[in-house]
Amino acid sequence: MAFDGIVTKAIASELSELTGARIDKIFQPNKNNILLGFYINGSNYLLNICTDAQNYRIHLTTNPKK
């Protein structure tokens, strides 16, 4: 999938939920993944950033990683 303006707008829209959030935790389970834990308005969010060449992604979730 191409990383174009449409994808960038979707990511920016999703991450706008974190405006004013506090970073709780930072994990790096392996060399290609970074997990950032955020806390805002009584809710916890987890931002998963994967920089693997074949499976790159970034997504926001409310489900904690085990």
JOJO-V523013 format. One record per pair of residues at least 12 apart in sequence whose ideal C-beta (glycine too) atoms are under 6 Angstrom apart, sorted by the first residue. I is the first residue (numbers start at 1). J is the second residue. D is the distance in Angstrom with one decimal. If there is no record, write none. Layout:
BEGIN
I/J/D ; I/J/D
END
This chain:
BEGIN
14/60/5.4 ; 18/38/5.4 ; 21/38/4.2 ; 21/40/3.8 ; 22/39/5.0 ; 24/37/4.1 ; 24/39/4.8 ; 25/37/3.7 ; 32/50/5.8 ; 32/51/5.2 ; 32/52/4.3 ; 33/50/5.2 ; 34/49/4.6 ; 35/48/5.7 ; 45/60/5.8 ; 45/62/5.9 ; 46/61/5.2 ; 47/60/5.4
END
